[in-house]
């Protein structure tokens, strides 16, 4: 995807994870010494979107000058005036994070009216999102065509990542990692490590190391893989200087490699695996190779997290984090906040229900796994078609509810028509079988159809059923 879309998706992801009131990314102009808003998601009507901030002045400027993160809460006290708002907001918690690659790229601001404190785990997640934003911003500077499009080599990279994601099981995924196209990464040896539930790392697939590596185990603190395991970050040794670097274990075969790198497959809960690449040439692997391998492993980790997470877990926020949120779960957590910040502010809110009307025979078995596979495909297909802010919710095994804001009646009906056209033309894949699906749709909106979120959702869903009844008598 383009960097513009990627940054928008990362902002959405950060906002949902942090239960944020505002999430804003400011980019830096070092020549002018200023920060300017690049991308944001907010529930405030007072965010200053056109303001410019001087480096060294205010919260944003000081964070840019010193490259220091700030975490603050306002428990028991009124928040001081926050410079990015034109009028005071009742903010309870705040986090400001420098967005840094090799140099400062910008500042990420996340504030909340729900949370007084940002837990260490949440801080770690937000820092991770900031790192990904820095990666895209640094690529923009080197290749401005990324802003709105994809360079040819990046298209190939995304095609390969999707191929990895489509692996039916871990064995197939491991074998695909052994055959990374040389047009993406040129290496002489590759290995894939998977971690068992007790933390033991097993080398299940490898090539080019001179002998089999399956008898070896990867342990914390030992070698390049051990370091990658300990810090959860990719590791690159561009030039070993012919020193005997340990890659996996002290018992590994003695093979001389001039350059080695390792990238983790990890989610926020645990380390899943590590992919290792090596070349015989000194400086044969560079930072761009490390970036590409990290992007591959990040894609894979997201895909594996989706497959291993119960389907009522979290928001669906972008194409690389496809998770399903049940409407009951959503309402129990976010009903109060959304009704206060959206409905009570009289912002346009629309709910669009999409129900599979003619489910294939395999769904008659009421298999939740099978239905989730179809719903995931629908969401991925529609995700880039709908501008943020948007929330997808799973309503049942055969349908979704989409919540969108700030659309007029005409824009809402145009969007519904566009979605109908898209879904009527695509074939879906289930267990290797291509199939067409038929859908029923239902709309509800605030305030004409009610002022309660649960009522609005149920009204939209009921209209899909009434639509079917009107057709079939």
C-alpha positions in Angstrom: 0.0 0.0 0.0 1.1 3.6 -0.3 2.7 5.3 2.6 -0.4 7.6 2.9 -2.7 4.6 3.4 -0.2 2.9 5.6 0.0 5.9 8.0 -3.7 6.3 8.1 -4.1 2.6 9.0 -1.4 2.9 11.7 -3.2 6.0 13.2 -6.4 4.0 13.3 -4.7 1.0 14.9 -3.0 3.2 17.5 -6.3 5.0 18.3 -8.3 1.8 18.8 -5.6 0.1 20.9 -5.2 3.1 23.2 -8.9 4.0 23.3 -7.8 7.4 22.2 -9.7 10.7 22.0 -7.1 12.0 19.6 -4.2 10.3 17.8 -2.1 12.7 15.7 1.1 12.4 13.7 3.2 15.6 13.2 6.0 15.5 10.7 9.2 17.5 11.1 10.7 20.1 8.7 14.3 20.3 10.0 15.2 23.2 7.6 12.3 25.3 8.9 12.5 24.0 12.5 8.8 23.2 12.6 6.2 20.4 13.1 3.0 20.1 11.1 0.0 17.8 11.3 0.3 15.0 8.8 -2.4 12.4 9.8 -4.9 12.2 12.6 -8.0 10.6 14.0 -10.0 12.5 16.6 -13.4 12.8 18.3 -12.8 16.5 18.9 -14.1 19.4 16.9 -11.4 21.6 18.3 -8.2 20.0 17.0 -6.0 22.6 15.3 -5.4 21.0 11.9 -3.6 23.9 10.2 -1.2 25.0 13.0 2.6 24.9 12.8 4.7 24.3 15.9 8.3 25.4 16.5 10.8 22.8 17.5 11.9 23.6 21.1 8.6 25.3 22.1 5.7 23.7 23.9 5.1 20.0 24.5 5.5 19.0 20.9 8.5 21.2 20.3 10.3 20.0 23.4 9.7 16.4 22.5 11.1 17.0 19.1 14.1 18.9 20.4 15.1 16.3 23.1 13.6 13.2 21.4 12.1 12.3 24.8 8.8 10.5 25.3 6.3 12.0 27.7 3.6 10.1 29.5 1.3 12.2 31.8 -1.9 11.8 33.6 -4.2 14.4 35.1 -5.8 12.4 37.9 -7.1 14.7 40.5 -6.2 17.8 38.6 -7.4 19.7 35.5 -5.2 19.2 32.5 -3.1 22.1 31.4 -4.0 23.6 28.1 -2.9 21.3 25.3 -1.5 23.3 22.4 -3.1 21.1 19.7 -6.6 22.1 20.8 -8.2 25.4 20.1 -10.4 25.0 23.2 -9.8 23.0 26.4 -10.7 19.3 26.4 -11.2 17.1 29.4 -8.2 14.9 28.8 -7.3 12.3 31.4 -4.1 10.7 29.9 -1.5 11.7 27.4 1.5 10.2 25.6 3.9 12.0 23.3 6.4 9.9 21.3 9.2 11.0 19.0 9.0 9.2 15.7 12.6 8.4 14.9 14.2 6.2 12.2 17.9 7.2 11.8 16.9 10.8 12.4 13.8 12.5 13.7 10.8 12.0 11.4 8.0 13.5 13.5 6.0 13.4 16.8 3.1 11.1 17.7 0.5 12.3 20.1 -2.1 10.0 21.8 -4.5 11.4 24.4 -7.5 9.8 26.0 -10.7 10.8 27.9 -11.1 7.2 29.1 -7.7 6.3 30.6 -5.8 8.2 33.3 -2.6 6.2 32.7 -0.8 4.5 29.8 0.3 1.1 31.1 3.8 -0.2 30.3 2.3 -2.7 27.9 0.3 0.0 26.1 3.4 2.3 26.0 5.4 -0.5 24.3 2.6 -1.0 21.7 2.5 2.7 20.9 6.3 2.9 20.6 6.0 0.0 18.1 3.5 1.8 16.0 5.7 4.9 16.1 8.6 2.9 14.8 6.5 1.7 11.9 5.4 5.2 11.1 9.0 6.3 11.2 9.9 3.5 8.7 7.2 4.8 6.2 8.2 8.4 6.6 11.9 7.7 6.0 10.9 5.7 2.9 8.9 8.7 1.7 11.9 11.0 1.9 14.0 8.5 -0.2 11.2 7.7 -2.6 8.4 10.4 -2.8 6.4 8.2 -5.2 5.5 6.1 -2.1 3.2 8.8 -0.8 0.4 8.1 -3.2 1.6 5.0 -5.0 3.7 1.9 -4.9 7.1 1.7 -6.6 7.5 -1.4 -8.7 9.8 -3.2 -6.3 7.5 -2.5 -3.4 4.6 -4.0 -5.4 6.7 -7.2 -5.6 7.4 -7.0 -1.9 3.7 -6.8 -1.1 2.9 -9.6 -3.4 5.4 -11.8 -1.6 4.1 -10.8 1.8 0.6 -11.8 0.8 2.0 -15.1 -0.5 3.5 -15.7 2.9 0.2 -14.8 4.6 -1.7 -17.3 2.4 0.3 -20.2 3.8 -2.2 -22.9 4.9 0.0 -24.0 7.9 3.3 -23.4 9.6 5.2 -26.0 7.6 4.3 -24.4 4.3 5.1 -20.9 5.7 8.6 -22.1 6.8 9.3 -23.6 3.3 8.3 -20.3 1.7 10.7 -18.4 3.8 13.5 -20.7 2.5 12.7 -19.4 -1.0 12.6 -15.7 -0.6 13.1 -14.3 -4.1 16.7 -13.1 -4.7 15.3 -9.9 -6.3 14.1 -9.1 -2.7 16.9 -10.5 -0.5 20.1 -12.1 -1.8 21.3 -14.7 0.7 23.2 -18.0 0.7 21.6 -19.5 3.8 18.2 -19.3 5.5 16.7 -20.9 8.6 13.4 -20.7 10.4 13.1 -21.1 14.2 9.8 -21.7 16.0 9.3 -21.4 19.7 7.4 -24.1 21.7 5.1 -23.3 24.6 8.0 -23.8 27.0 10.1 -21.2 25.3 12.4 -23.7 23.5 13.4 -22.6 20.0 13.5 -25.4 17.3 15.1 -24.9 13.9 12.5 -26.7 11.8 13.6 -25.6 8.3 17.0 -24.6 6.9 19.2 -24.5 3.8 22.7 -23.5 3.0 24.3 -24.0 6.4 26.4 -27.0 5.4 24.5 -29.5 7.4 21.1 -30.0 9.1 20.3 -27.8 12.1 17.3 -29.6 13.6 19.3 -31.1 16.5 20.1 -27.5 17.7 18.0 -25.4 20.0 17.9 -21.6 20.4 18.2 -20.2 23.9 18.0 -16.8 25.5 21.3 -15.0 25.5 23.1 -17.3 23.1 24.1 -16.0 19.7 22.4 -13.7 17.3 19.1 -15.6 17.6 19.3 -15.5 21.4 19.8 -11.7 21.2 16.8 -11.4 18.9 14.8 -13.5 21.3 15.8 -11.3 24.3 15.0 -7.9 22.9 12.3 -8.8 20.4 14.0 -6.7 17.7 15.7 -7.5 14.4 19.5 -7.9 14.4 21.9 -7.2 11.6 25.6 -8.0 11.5 26.6 -6.6 8.1 30.3 -7.6 8.5 31.4 -10.4 10.8 35.1 -9.5 10.1 35.6 -13.3 10.0 35.0 -13.5 13.7 33.3 -16.7 14.9 29.8 -15.3 15.5 27.4 -17.8 17.1 24.1 -17.7 15.2 21.9 -20.4 16.8 23.8 -22.4 19.4 27.3 -23.2 20.6 26.9 -26.6 19.0 26.2 -25.3 15.5 28.5 -26.3 12.6 31.5 -24.0 11.9 30.5 -22.2 8.7 32.1 -18.9 7.8 29.5 -16.2 6.8 30.4 -12.6 6.2 27.0 -11.1 6.9 24.0 -12.3 9.1 20.6 -11.0 10.1 17.7 -12.2 12.1 14.1 -10.9 12.4 11.5 -11.9 15.0 8.0 -13.2 14.3 6.3 -11.8 17.4 3.0 -10.4 18.6 2.3 -8.3 21.7 2.0 -11.5 23.8 5.0 -13.6 22.9 7.8 -14.5 20.6 6.5 -17.0 17.9 9.6 -17.5 15.8 12.7 -16.1 14.1 13.9 -16.0 10.5 17.6 -15.9 9.8 19.5 -15.1 6.6 23.2 -15.1 5.9 25.6 -14.5 3.1 29.2 -15.5 2.6 30.1 -12.0 1.3 31.0 -9.3 3.8 28.4 -6.5 3.7 26.3 -8.8 1.7 23.3 -7.9 3.8 22.4 -4.2 4.3 19.7 -2.2 6.2 17.3 -2.4 3.3 17.5 -6.2 3.5 16.8 -6.0 7.2 13.8 -3.7 6.5 12.4 -6.1 4.0 12.8 -9.2 6.2 11.2 -7.3 9.1 8.3 -6.3 7.0 7.8 -10.0 6.0 7.9 -11.2 9.6 5.6 -8.5 10.7 3.0 -9.4 8.1 3.3 -13.1 9.1 3.0 -12.3 12.8 -0.2 -10.3 12.2 -1.7 -13.1 10.1 -0.8 -15.7 12.8 -2.2 -13.6 15.5 -5.5 -13.4 13.6 -5.7 -17.2 13.2 -4.9 -17.8 16.9 -7.1 -15.1 18.4 -10.8 -15.8 19.4 -13.0 -13.9 16.9 -14.5 -11.6 19.6 -11.2 -10.0 20.4 -10.5 -6.6 18.9 -11.2 -4.0 16.2 -10.7 -4.6 12.6 -8.6 -1.6 11.7 -6.6 -2.3 8.6 -5.6 -4.9 6.2 -2.6 -6.2 8.2 -4.6 -6.5 11.5 -7.7 -8.4 10.6 -9.6 -9.2 13.8 -13.3 -9.3 14.5 -15.1 -7.5 17.3 -18.5 -8.8 18.3 -21.2 -6.1 18.7 -22.0 -7.2 22.3 -18.3 -6.9 23.2 -18.0 -3.5 21.5 -21.1 -2.1 23.3 -20.0 -3.2 26.7 -16.7 -1.4 26.4 -17.3 1.6 24.2 -21.0 2.4 24.3 -20.7 5.2 26.9 -17.7 6.9 25.2 -19.2 6.9 21.8 -22.6 8.0 22.8 -21.0 10.9 24.7 -18.5 12.0 22.1 -20.4 11.3 18.8 -24.1 11.1 19.3 -24.5 13.7 22.0 -22.4 16.1 19.8 -25.0 15.5 17.0 -22.4 14.2 14.6 -23.9 12.1 11.7 -23.6 8.4 12.5 -24.7 5.6 10.2 -24.8 1.8 10.7 -24.8 -0.4 7.6 -25.5 -4.1 8.1 -24.3 -6.6 5.6 -25.8 -10.1 5.9 -24.9 -13.2 3.9 -28.4 -14.0 2.5 -27.5 -17.2 0.5 -24.8 -18.9 2.5 -22.9 -21.8 0.9 -23.7 -25.3 2.0 -20.6 -25.6 4.1 -22.0 -22.8 6.4 -25.1 -24.8 7.1 -22.9 -26.7 9.6 -22.7 -23.5 11.6 -18.9 -23.6 11.6 -17.6 -20.4 13.2 -14.2 -20.8 11.7 -15.6 -21.1 8.2 -17.9 -18.1 8.6 -15.0 -16.0 10.0 -12.9 -16.8 6.9 -15.7 -15.4 4.7 -16.3 -12.3 6.9 -12.5 -11.6 7.0 -12.5 -11.6 3.2 -15.4 -9.2 3.1 -13.7 -6.8 5.5 -10.3 -6.9 3.7 -12.1 -6.2 0.4 -14.0 -3.2 1.8 -11.4 -1.8 4.2 -9.6 0.5 1.6 -13.0 1.5 0.1 -14.2 3.3 3.2 -12.4 6.4 4.7 -11.7 6.5 8.4 -13.0 6.7 11.0 -14.8 3.4 10.6 -15.5 0.4 12.8 -16.4 -3.1 11.6 -18.3 -5.4 14.0 -19.3 -9.0 13.8 -23.1 -9.3 14.4 -23.5 -13.1 13.8 -21.9 -15.9 11.9 -23.4 -14.6 8.7 -23.0 -10.8 9.0 -21.2 -7.6 9.8 -22.2 -4.1 10.9 -20.2 -1.2 9.7 -20.3 2.1 11.7 -19.3 5.3 9.9 -19.5 8.9 10.8 -19.5 12.3 9.1 -21.4 11.2 5.9 -24.4 13.0 4.6 -27.5 11.0 3.6 -26.5 11.2 -0.1 -22.9 10.1 0.7 -24.2 7.2 2.8 -26.5 5.9 0.0 -23.7 6.3 -2.5 -21.4 4.3 -0.3 -24.0 1.6 0.2 -24.4 1.4 -3.6 -20.7 1.1 -4.1 -20.4 -1.7 -1.5 -23.3 -3.5 -3.2 -21.6 -3.3 -6.6 -18.2 -4.5 -5.1 -19.7 -7.5 -3.3 -21.8 -8.5 -6.2 -18.9 -8.8 -8.6 -16.3 -10.7 -6.4 -15.9 -14.4 -5.8 -15.0 -15.6 -2.3 -12.7 -18.5 -1.5 -13.6 -21.1 1.1 -11.5 -24.2 1.6 -10.2 -23.9 -2.0 -13.6 -23.4 -3.5 -14.5 -20.2 -5.3 -18.1 -19.1 -4.8 -20.5 -16.2 -5.3 -22.5 -14.9 -2.3 -25.7 -12.9 -2.1 -26.2 -10.2 0.5 -28.9 -8.3 2.2 -28.3 -4.8 3.5 -29.8 -2.6 6.1 -29.3 1.1 7.1 -30.0 3.0 10.3 -28.9 6.5 11.3 -28.8 8.9 14.2 -31.0 10.7 15.1 -33.9 9.5 12.8 -33.7 5.9 13.9 -32.8 6.3 17.6 -30.2 7.7 20.0 -29.0 4.5 21.5 -26.1 2.6 19.9 -27.6 -0.8 20.6 -30.9 0.2 19.2 -29.3 1.6 16.0 -27.3 -1.5 15.4 -30.3 -3.8 15.9 -32.4 -1.6 13.6 -29.9 -1.8 10.8 -29.7 -5.6 11.3 -33.5 -6.0 11.4 -33.8 -4.2 8.1 -31.6 -6.9 6.4 -34.1 -9.5 7.5 -37.1 -7.5 6.5 -35.5 -6.9 3.2 -35.4 -10.7 2.7 -38.9 -11.2 3.9 -40.2 -8.6 1.5 -38.5 -10.4 -1.4 -39.7 -13.9 -0.4 -43.1 -12.9 0.9 
